[in-house]
Amino acid sequence: MHPRPNTRADHRIPPRPRTSVHTLDEKWCAAAGITRSGALLLRPDQIVAWRTPTTPADPATAFDSALDRILAEPQ
């Protein structure tokens, strides 16, 4: 059955994963291979899914691109 025009679809939004943001010291950053302006994206099992040593010129695009690669279907 298709929704009628001009009606709202029933969208179910999945629960948001647990997230946290931490500011880390220089020693930890050096061990992780990033600077204080860099970033890590960790999987729930604590594996590094994405790393950028410094802030990219366009952080939002870099993050979106990383998520696209991480979440891509295997070929």
Order of alpha helices (4+ residues) and beta strands (2+ residues): alpha-beta-beta-alpha
